[in-house]
């Protein structure tokens, strides 16, 4: 049975938190491999792979061709091998550990994916071992793909074993990802395999999104989910926007989601734009709205969208990019609300130029009243030339 959504999120958040403990390390402090494993066949015969896995994380591994050849020889000596034992062989290959994720009792060490003189050995073990795997579960599947060094090897394992270990449940995804925290393979696995296959459709994808720690990863997953053309409602849009740390990520996320969102109401649109920290981001969001043929707003809604901006320049950009999406009849109240949002007459004049075709349809008395929103006579004069045609 799948766990509840909160439980699923909590479990994956723990896995994501492990990734945040990443640090550069200079080496291992345990005994040499030959001392800890005088008989290396233990790697393929042990009845307690997890205990050996924990021990492997501490020993000093020989960065030699002879050691790597011995690991390949051990694999080739087996007609069948469990995923757990194959994982032990890959973990016995020396790498420059750039990432270490630790719970205090377990740790995951990864080098830069696909780089270093020993990366090819790991992939060779995985490739040759794939034909010999006799049994595999979610944990050891995650361990194996977590150390894969190339897209080709990742695809080999996904194509061969994913359907066997992933039944579409939240629990299945939790167990796979919890076995590879901090792995540089995590995002390719999510966006190039799980998402395109529909395995992140629905709540499964959004719960996974909630566990990600970095804006770049969030956006990569959003692109993959958007490609599935999944429905987005206003509540979801606002939650996604709040998850981002920086405006650069929010800009791309908003553009992706607003194109897929069902018609947004005024409240959700304003709440989403309010998540931006700076006017440049808010302006980019308004521009994204302006590019959507399905967006139709009133002048009252336009005024509301302008209010979160800190400066007139941003407010003016909002008017300029959304004016073409304003429908319905103008009212003097709405027109005044738009102009009163500005601090300076020069920007009121520019906004009036943009809206002049609409506001020229107002009754003469309303247009005269609108001129009262200008502070100085020069502004009123320019407004008059625009509105009294």
C-alpha positions in Angstrom: 0.0 0.0 0.0 1.3 3.4 -0.8 2.0 5.8 2.0 0.0 9.0 2.5 1.2 12.0 0.5 2.6 13.8 3.7 4.6 10.6 4.6 5.9 10.3 1.0 7.0 13.9 1.0 8.7 13.5 4.4 10.6 10.4 3.3 11.8 12.0 0.1 12.6 15.3 1.9 14.9 13.3 4.2 16.6 11.9 1.1 16.9 15.4 -0.3 18.3 16.7 2.9 21.0 14.1 2.8 22.1 15.5 -0.5 22.6 18.9 1.1 25.3 17.4 3.3 27.5 17.1 0.3 31.1 18.1 0.8 34.5 17.6 -0.7 36.6 15.0 1.1 40.3 14.4 0.9 40.2 10.6 1.5 39.0 7.8 3.6 40.3 7.1 7.1 39.6 3.4 7.4 42.0 0.5 6.8 43.4 -0.4 3.4 41.1 -2.6 1.2 43.4 -5.6 1.3 43.5 -5.5 5.1 39.7 -5.2 5.5 39.0 -7.7 2.7 41.8 -10.2 2.6 39.5 -12.4 0.6 37.9 -10.2 -2.0 35.4 -12.9 -3.0 33.4 -11.8 0.0 32.1 -9.0 -2.3 30.2 -11.6 -4.3 29.4 -14.2 -1.7 28.4 -12.4 1.5 25.0 -13.1 3.0 24.9 -9.6 4.4 25.5 -7.2 1.5 24.4 -4.1 3.5 27.0 -4.7 6.3 29.7 -5.1 3.7 28.4 -2.0 1.9 28.8 0.0 5.1 32.3 -1.3 5.6 33.3 -0.5 2.0 32.4 3.1 2.6 35.2 3.5 5.1 38.1 1.5 3.6 40.9 3.0 1.5 40.4 1.6 -2.0 43.4 0.9 -4.3 43.4 3.2 -7.4 45.2 0.6 -9.5 44.5 -1.3 -12.7 45.3 -4.6 -10.9 42.5 -3.9 -8.3 40.0 -3.0 -11.0 40.9 -6.1 -13.0 40.3 -8.2 -9.9 36.8 -6.7 -9.5 36.0 -7.5 -13.1 37.4 -11.0 -12.6 35.1 -11.6 -9.6 32.1 -10.5 -11.7 33.1 -12.7 -14.6 33.5 -15.7 -12.3 29.8 -15.6 -11.5 27.1 -17.1 -13.8 24.6 -15.1 -11.8 24.8 -12.2 -9.3 22.4 -10.3 -7.2 22.0 -6.6 -7.6 23.3 -6.2 -4.1 26.5 -8.0 -4.8 27.0 -6.1 -8.1 26.6 -2.9 -6.2 29.4 -4.0 -3.8 31.7 -4.4 -6.8 30.9 -1.0 -8.1 31.4 0.6 -4.7 34.9 -1.1 -4.4 36.1 1.0 -7.4 38.2 3.9 -6.3 37.0 7.4 -7.2 37.8 10.9 -6.3 34.9 11.5 -3.9 33.5 14.9 -4.6 30.1 14.2 -2.9 29.5 12.5 0.4 26.0 12.2 1.7 25.8 10.7 5.2 23.1 9.8 7.8 25.8 9.1 10.4 25.4 5.3 9.9 25.4 5.2 6.1 27.0 7.2 3.4 26.9 7.6 -0.3 30.0 8.7 -2.2 30.1 9.9 -5.8 32.7 11.2 -8.1 32.0 13.6 -10.9 29.8 11.6 -13.2 31.6 10.1 -16.2 35.0 11.7 -15.3 38.1 10.2 -13.8 40.3 7.3 -14.9 38.1 4.7 -13.0 34.6 5.9 -14.2 34.7 3.5 -17.1 35.4 0.6 -14.8 32.2 1.2 -12.9 30.2 1.3 -16.1 31.9 -1.8 -17.3 30.9 -3.7 -14.2 27.3 -2.4 -14.5 27.1 -3.3 -18.2 28.6 -6.8 -17.9 26.6 -7.4 -14.7 23.3 -6.4 -16.1 23.0 -9.8 -18.0 23.8 -11.7 -14.8 21.5 -10.1 -12.3 19.3 -12.8 -10.7 17.3 -10.6 -8.4 16.9 -6.9 -7.8 14.7 -4.7 -5.6 14.1 -1.0 -5.4 16.9 -0.2 -3.0 19.6 -2.0 -5.0 18.3 -0.7 -8.2 18.6 2.8 -6.8 22.1 2.1 -5.6 23.2 0.8 -9.1 21.8 3.6 -11.2 23.1 6.1 -8.6 26.7 5.2 -9.5 26.1 4.8 -13.2 28.6 7.0 -15.1 26.8 7.5 -18.5 23.4 8.0 -20.0 23.8 4.8 -21.9 24.3 2.7 -18.8 21.4 4.5 -17.0 19.1 3.7 -19.9 20.2 0.1 -19.9 19.1 -0.4 -16.3 15.9 1.6 -16.7 14.9 -0.3 -19.8 15.7 -3.7 -18.2 14.6 -3.3 -14.6 12.4 -0.3 -14.0 9.1 -2.0 -14.8 10.1 -4.8 -12.4 10.8 -2.5 -9.4 8.4 0.4 -9.9 4.7 -0.4 -9.6 3.7 3.2 -9.7 3.3 3.6 -6.0 4.6 6.4 -3.9 6.5 3.8 -1.8 8.3 2.5 -4.9 9.6 5.9 -5.8 10.5 6.7 -2.2 12.6 3.5 -1.9 14.4 4.0 -5.2 15.3 7.7 -4.6 16.3 7.1 -0.9 19.0 4.7 -2.2 20.7 7.3 -4.3 20.6 10.6 -2.3 22.9 13.2 -3.8 23.6 11.2 -6.9 24.3 13.2 -10.0 22.1 10.6 -11.8 19.0 11.6 -9.9 17.8 14.3 -12.2 18.5 12.4 -15.4 16.6 9.5 -13.9 13.6 11.8 -13.1 13.4 14.0 -16.2 14.7 11.7 -18.9 13.1 8.4 -17.9 10.4 8.6 -15.2 8.6 11.7 -16.4 8.5 10.8 -20.2 7.1 7.4 -19.3 4.3 9.0 -17.3 5.7 7.6 -14.0 5.6 11.1 -12.5 2.1 12.0 -13.7 -0.4 13.2 -11.1 0.5 13.8 -7.5 3.6 11.6 -7.8 5.4 14.3 -9.8 4.4 17.2 -7.6 5.4 15.3 -4.4 8.8 14.7 -6.0 9.0 18.4 -6.9 8.4 19.3 -3.3 11.5 17.3 -2.2 14.0 19.1 -4.5 16.5 21.4 -3.0 17.8 23.5 -5.9 16.0 25.8 -8.3 17.8 24.4 -11.3 16.5 20.9 -10.4 13.0 22.2 -9.8 12.9 23.9 -13.3 14.3 20.8 -15.0 11.6 18.7 -13.4 8.9 21.3 -14.3 10.0 21.2 -18.0 9.6 17.4 -18.0 6.2 17.6 -16.3 5.0 20.5 -18.6 5.9 18.3 -21.6 3.3 15.8 -20.4 0.7 18.6 -20.6 -0.5 17.9 -17.1 -3.4 20.2 -15.9 -2.3 23.0 -13.6 -4.7 24.9 -11.4 -4.2 28.2 -9.6 -3.4 26.7 -6.2 -0.7 24.5 -7.7 0.8 27.5 -9.6 1.1 29.5 -6.4 2.6 26.6 -4.4 5.2 26.0 -7.1 6.2 29.6 -7.3 6.6 29.8 -3.5 9.0 26.8 -3.6 11.6 28.7 -5.6 14.5 30.5 -3.9 15.3 33.0 -6.6 13.5 35.1 -9.2 15.5 33.7 -12.1 14.0 30.3 -11.4 10.5 31.7 -10.8 10.5 33.5 -14.1 11.1 30.3 -16.1 8.7 28.4 -13.9 5.9 30.9 -14.3 6.3 30.9 -18.1 6.2 27.1 -18.2 3.2 26.8 -15.9 1.0 29.7 -17.1 1.1 28.2 -20.6 -0.3 25.0 -19.2 -2.6 26.4 -16.5 -6.4 26.4 -16.8 -7.8 29.9 -16.9 -6.4 31.6 -13.8 -8.5 33.8 -11.6 -7.4 37.2 -10.4 -6.4 36.1 -6.9 -4.1 33.3 -8.0 -2.5 35.4 -10.7 -1.7 38.2 -8.2 -0.5 35.7 -5.6 1.9 34.1 -8.1 3.3 37.4 -9.2 3.6 38.5 -5.5 6.1 35.7 -4.9 8.8 37.5 -6.9 11.3 39.5 -4.9 12.1 42.1 -7.6 10.2 44.1 -10.2 12.2 42.5 -13.0 10.8 39.2 -12.1 7.3 40.6 -11.8 7.6 42.3 -15.2 8.8 39.0 -16.8 5.7 37.3 -15.3 3.4 39.9 -16.8 5.1 39.5 -20.1 4.5 35.7 -19.9 0.9 36.4 -19.3 0.7 38.7 -22.2 2.0 36.0 -24.5 -1.0 33.8 -23.7 -3.9 34.0 -26.1 -6.2 32.6 -23.4 -5.5 35.4 -21.0 -8.3 38.0 -20.7 -8.3 40.6 -18.0 -10.2 43.7 -17.0 -8.8 47.1 -16.3 -9.5 46.5 -12.6 -7.4 43.3 -12.7 -4.7 45.1 -14.6 -4.5 47.7 -11.8 -4.4 44.9 -9.2 -1.5 43.3 -11.0 0.4 46.6 -11.0 0.3 47.0 -7.2 3.0 44.6 -6.2 5.6 46.5 -8.2 8.0 48.7 -6.3 8.7 51.2 -9.0 7.0 53.0 -11.8 9.2 51.4 -14.5 7.9 48.0 -13.6 4.3 49.2 -13.4 4.7 50.7 -16.9 6.1 47.4 -18.2 3.1 45.6 -16.8 0.7 47.9 -18.6 2.7 47.7 -21.9 2.8 43.9 -21.9 -0.8 43.3 -20.8 -2.7 46.1 -22.5 -3.4 43.8 -25.4 -5.1 41.3 -23.1 -7.5 43.8 -21.5 -11.1 43.3 -22.6 -14.5 44.8 -21.6 -15.6 48.3 -21.3 -13.5 51.0 -19.6 -14.8 52.7 -16.5 -13.5 55.9 -15.0 -12.9 54.2 -11.7 -10.7 51.6 -13.3 -8.8 54.1 -15.4 -8.1 56.3 -12.4 -7.0 53.2 -10.4 -4.4 52.4 -13.1 -3.0 56.0 -13.3 -3.0 56.4 -9.5 -0.8 53.4 -9.1 2.0 55.5 -10.6 4.1 57.8 -8.6 5.2 60.2 -11.4 3.4 62.1 -14.2 5.9 61.0 -16.8 4.9 57.4 -16.3 1.2 58.3 -16.2 1.7 59.9 -19.6 3.3 56.7 -21.0 0.6 54.5 -19.6 -2.1 56.8 -21.0 -0.4 56.5 -24.5 -0.8 52.7 -24.2 -4.4 52.8 -23.0 -5.5 55.9 -25.0 -7.5 54.0 -27.6 -9.7 52.5 -24.9 -10.0 55.6 -22.7 -10.9 57.9 -25.6 -14.2 56.0 -25.6 -15.0 57.3 -22.1 -17.6 60.2 -21.9 -16.0 63.6 -22.0 -16.8 64.3 -18.3 -15.0 61.1 -17.4 -11.9 62.0 -19.4 -11.8 65.4 -17.8 -12.0 63.7 -14.4 -9.2 61.3 -15.4 -6.9 64.3 -16.1 -7.1 65.2 -12.4 -4.9 62.2 -11.6 -2.0 64.1 -13.0 0.0 66.1 -10.5 1.4 68.9 -12.6 0.0 71.0 -15.4 2.6 69.7 -17.9 1.3 66.1 -17.3 -2.3 67.3 -17.6 -1.5 68.9 -20.9 0.1 65.8 -22.3 -2.8 63.8 -21.0 -5.3 66.1 -22.7 -3.5 65.7 -26.1 -3.9 62.0 -25.8 -7.4 61.7 -24.4 -9.3 64.5 -26.2 -8.9 63.3 -29.8 
